[in-house]
Amino acid sequence: CTDTSIQALATHCPSLKHLSLRRCFNIVDSSVDTLIQACPKIEELHLPSFSSAEQALLEKVAKSLKQLKVLSCGKEVPINASLATQLRTSCPGLSSFEFRTTSSTINSSLRALTGWSQETDLSSIRQLNLTGCSELKSKTLVQIVQNCPRLEHLQVAHCPQLTSDVCFELACVFSLRKPLGLASPVQRKEGRKNHLTKLVMNGLHLSDEGVIALIKTCPNMQYLSLLDCRGLTAKSGLVIAQTCRQLTSFSSSDNQIDSSVLRAMMRNCPLLTELHVNGGKAISTSAFRDLFRSSNSQITREDVDEEGISPILP
């Protein structure tokens, strides 16, 4: 991707709605600025990490792209509290936000983005990816979730400042969450599903008790990844298998998945099509054999590699 190609897009594609510039390191901010001005209908924007003028460019994004729904910022792109507030007010349809930074300003920036500092909410946000935000605090994350009542997907992998109590705190938030004032019985039933369906917490220090509390308040979980989490055992793995009956993808390490957990998933999770296990030493050969024979399982022998571990693909 070059500045010339960006200029061509700006000239010939005024109705552009989706733009991804990931790994486009050879373009300058001015070219992207021109494209944004020429394509105000952009709804999904993925930015790379720029070398300069990031703040000014993002201010123009907030000012120009009123229809923006998905924003993904490159690593170390700075979003201060002022810019976050501008994004929140100028882009009311923003529903998916990916933000990766090691900056200590992340906590104030995210609180401003979700409107916490103004005691309002950003009810359009459904997906939030904060993977690798090394300075993200538990208190900030909980405040964000409180002010995103429609949040369905949350990714906070490799955020070392999150404490083992964060699951308890998130569970408290979701236990108080109610249907969002929907009219018909069918809509009210759907409203109860305004809990997490996707959660990624890889690489954190958690506890069985915290994970169990969170899972019991979010039983509609479909995608759950707890790879390389310290402090977990098969105790929480068993509760996940018994509670998350809509689970389609589960990733964890062998400290959380043993033969009893695998068999429980066979019985209770008929929709499971992806299973990632790091290690697998606690799972017996007979348990894997039972997995292939299970009438509930959508997994076949071809889905498992030579060591009996996967990923298992649909």
C-alpha positions in Angstrom: 0.0 0.0 0.0 1.4 3.4 -1.1 0.4 7.0 -0.9 -0.5 6.8 -4.6 -3.0 4.0 -4.0 -4.5 5.9 -1.1 -4.9 9.0 -3.2 -6.6 6.8 -5.9 -9.0 5.5 -3.3 -9.8 9.0 -2.2 -10.5 10.0 -5.8 -12.5 7.1 -7.1 -14.2 5.5 -4.0 -16.2 8.2 -2.2 -18.7 5.5 -0.9 -16.0 3.4 0.8 -17.3 1.9 4.0 -14.6 -0.5 5.1 -10.9 0.4 5.2 -8.0 -1.6 6.8 -4.5 -0.1 6.8 -2.9 -2.6 9.1 0.8 -3.1 8.3 0.7 -0.2 5.9 3.9 1.4 7.1 4.8 3.2 3.9 2.0 5.8 3.9 2.1 9.2 5.5 -0.6 10.8 7.7 -1.5 13.4 5.1 -2.6 10.7 2.6 -4.8 9.0 5.2 -6.2 12.4 6.1 -7.1 13.1 2.5 -8.9 9.7 2.3 -10.9 10.3 5.4 -12.1 13.6 4.2 -13.0 12.2 0.8 -14.8 9.1 2.2 -17.1 10.2 5.0 -19.2 7.0 4.8 -16.5 4.8 6.3 -18.0 2.6 9.0 -15.1 0.3 9.8 -11.5 1.7 10.1 -8.3 -0.2 11.0 -5.3 2.1 11.5 -1.6 1.2 11.6 0.9 2.6 14.0 2.0 6.0 12.5 5.3 7.7 13.2 3.9 11.2 13.8 0.8 13.3 14.1 -1.3 10.5 15.3 -3.3 12.7 17.6 -4.3 15.2 14.9 -5.2 12.4 12.5 -7.5 10.7 15.1 -9.1 14.0 15.8 -10.0 14.3 12.1 -11.3 10.7 12.2 -13.7 11.6 15.1 -14.7 14.8 13.3 -15.3 13.4 9.8 -16.5 9.9 10.2 -19.9 10.3 11.9 -21.0 6.8 10.7 -18.0 5.0 12.2 -19.0 1.7 13.9 -15.6 -0.1 14.2 -12.3 1.5 15.1 -9.1 -0.4 15.5 -6.0 1.6 16.6 -2.5 0.5 15.9 -0.2 -0.2 18.8 0.9 2.9 20.8 -1.5 5.2 19.0 -2.3 7.7 21.7 -5.8 8.4 22.7 -6.1 11.0 25.5 -9.2 11.8 27.5 -10.1 14.7 25.3 -9.9 12.7 22.1 -11.8 9.8 23.6 -14.6 12.1 24.6 -14.7 13.5 21.1 -15.0 10.0 19.7 -17.8 9.1 22.0 -19.8 12.2 21.2 -19.1 12.4 17.4 -19.5 8.7 16.6 -22.6 7.6 18.4 -22.8 4.3 16.4 -19.3 3.1 17.5 -19.9 -0.5 18.5 -16.4 -2.1 18.3 -13.3 -0.6 19.7 -9.8 -2.1 19.6 -7.1 -0.2 21.6 -3.6 -1.4 22.3 -1.1 0.6 24.3 1.4 0.4 27.1 0.7 4.1 28.1 -0.2 4.9 31.6 -2.9 7.3 30.3 -5.1 4.4 29.1 -7.2 4.4 32.3 -8.4 8.0 31.9 -8.7 7.6 28.2 -11.0 4.6 28.4 -13.1 6.1 31.1 -13.6 9.2 28.9 -14.4 7.0 25.9 -17.2 5.1 27.7 -18.5 8.3 29.3 -17.8 7.2 32.8 -16.4 10.6 33.8 -19.7 12.2 32.7 -21.8 9.5 34.4 -23.3 8.5 31.1 -23.0 5.3 29.1 -21.9 4.3 25.6 -24.7 1.9 25.0 -23.7 1.2 21.4 -20.4 -0.6 22.3 -20.7 -4.3 21.8 -17.1 -5.3 21.2 -14.1 -4.1 23.2 -10.5 -5.4 22.5 -7.9 -4.2 25.0 -5.4 -7.0 24.5 -1.9 -6.1 25.6 -2.8 -2.9 27.4 -0.2 -3.4 30.1 -1.3 -0.5 32.3 -5.1 -1.2 32.3 -6.4 -1.4 35.9 -9.2 -3.6 37.2 -11.1 -0.6 38.4 -11.0 1.0 35.0 -12.2 -2.2 33.3 -15.1 -2.6 35.7 -16.2 1.0 35.2 -16.0 0.5 31.4 -18.2 -2.6 31.5 -20.7 -0.9 33.8 -21.2 1.8 31.2 -21.4 -0.5 28.2 -24.8 -2.3 28.8 -24.8 -4.0 25.4 -21.2 -5.3 25.7 -21.0 -8.9 24.2 -17.3 -9.4 23.3 -14.5 -8.5 25.7 -10.8 -9.2 25.1 -8.4 -8.3 27.9 -5.6 -10.9 27.3 -2.1 -10.1 28.6 -3.1 -7.1 30.8 -0.8 -7.8 33.8 -2.3 -5.0 36.0 -5.7 -6.8 36.1 -5.9 -8.5 39.5 -7.3 -12.0 40.3 -10.4 -10.2 41.8 -11.4 -8.8 38.4 -13.7 -11.7 37.6 -15.6 -11.2 40.9 -16.1 -7.6 40.1 -17.3 -8.2 36.6 -19.6 -10.9 37.9 -21.2 -8.3 40.2 -21.8 -6.0 37.2 -23.4 -8.6 35.1 -25.6 -10.0 37.9 -27.2 -6.6 38.2 -27.7 -6.2 34.5 -31.3 -6.2 33.3 -33.1 -6.4 29.9 -32.8 -3.1 28.1 -36.4 -1.9 28.2 -37.5 -4.0 25.2 -41.2 -4.2 24.4 -42.4 -7.7 23.3 -41.9 -11.0 25.3 -39.5 -12.2 22.5 -37.5 -9.0 22.7 -37.4 -9.2 26.5 -36.1 -12.7 26.2 -33.4 -11.5 23.8 -32.7 -8.7 26.2 -31.5 -11.2 28.8 -28.8 -12.1 26.4 -27.1 -8.8 26.9 -24.3 -10.5 28.7 -20.9 -11.7 27.4 -20.9 -14.2 24.7 -17.2 -13.9 24.0 -14.4 -13.5 26.6 -10.6 -13.7 26.1 -8.5 -13.4 29.3 -5.3 -15.2 28.2 -2.2 -14.8 30.3 -3.9 -13.4 33.4 -3.7 -14.5 37.1 -7.2 -15.6 38.0 -8.9 -17.8 40.6 -11.4 -20.7 40.2 -13.9 -18.9 42.4 -13.7 -15.7 40.3 -14.1 -17.5 37.0 -17.0 -19.6 38.4 -18.8 -16.4 39.6 -18.4 -14.8 36.2 -19.5 -17.8 34.2 -22.7 -18.2 36.3 -23.7 -14.7 35.5 -22.9 -15.1 31.8 -24.3 -18.6 31.0 -24.7 -17.7 27.3 -21.0 -17.7 26.7 -20.1 -19.0 23.2 -16.4 -18.3 22.9 -14.1 -18.5 26.0 -10.3 -18.4 26.0 -8.3 -18.8 29.2 -5.0 -19.9 27.8 -1.9 -19.7 30.1 -4.0 -18.3 33.0 -2.3 -18.9 36.4 -4.4 -20.0 39.4 -7.0 -22.1 37.6 -7.8 -25.8 38.1 -10.3 -28.4 36.8 -12.8 -27.0 39.4 -13.6 -24.0 37.2 -13.3 -26.1 34.0 -16.1 -28.4 35.2 -18.4 -25.5 36.0 -17.8 -24.0 32.6 -18.7 -27.4 31.0 -21.9 -27.7 33.1 -23.0 -24.0 32.7 -22.1 -22.8 29.2 -24.3 -25.0 27.1 -24.0 -22.7 24.1 -20.2 -22.9 24.0 -18.8 -23.3 20.5 -15.1 -22.6 21.3 -13.1 -23.2 24.5 -9.4 -22.6 24.9 -7.4 -23.3 28.1 -4.3 -25.1 29.5 -4.2 -28.6 30.9 -4.4 -27.3 34.5 -8.1 -26.5 33.8 -9.1 -29.4 31.5 -8.8 -33.0 32.6 -10.7 -36.1 31.6 -13.7 -35.3 33.8 -14.0 -31.8 32.2 -13.7 -33.2 28.7 -16.4 -35.7 29.3 -18.7 -33.0 30.9 -18.3 -30.9 27.7 -19.3 -33.9 25.6 -22.5 -34.2 27.6 -23.4 -30.6 28.0 -21.9 -28.6 25.0 -23.3 -30.1 21.8 -22.4 -27.0 19.8 -18.7 -27.2 20.6 -16.6 -27.1 17.5 -13.3 -25.7 18.7 -11.2 -27.0 21.6 -7.7 -25.7 22.3 -5.7 -27.3 25.0 -2.2 -26.4 25.9 -0.5 -29.5 27.2 -3.3 -32.0 27.6 -1.3 -34.2 30.0 -4.3 -34.5 32.4 -6.6 -35.9 29.6 -6.5 -39.7 29.3 -6.5 -41.5 25.9 -9.8 -43.1 26.8 -11.4 -39.6 27.3 -10.3 -38.6 23.8 -11.6 -41.9 22.5 -15.0 -41.1 24.1 -14.9 -37.7 22.6 -15.0 -39.2 19.1 -17.7 -41.7 20.0 -20.0 -39.1 21.6 -23.3 -38.6 19.8 -23.2 -34.9 20.9 -19.8 -34.1 19.6 -19.3 -32.4 16.3 -15.6 -33.2 16.5 -14.0 -36.1 14.5 -10.7 -37.9 14.7 -9.4 -35.9 11.8 -9.8 -32.7 13.8 -7.1 -33.8 16.3 -3.4 -33.8 15.7 -1.0 -36.7 16.4 -0.7 -35.9 20.1 -4.4 -35.7 20.6 -4.4 -32.0 21.1 -5.8 -29.4 18.6 -7.1 -26.6 17.7 -10.2 -28.4 16.5 -11.8 -26.7 13.6 -15.4 -26.8 12.5 
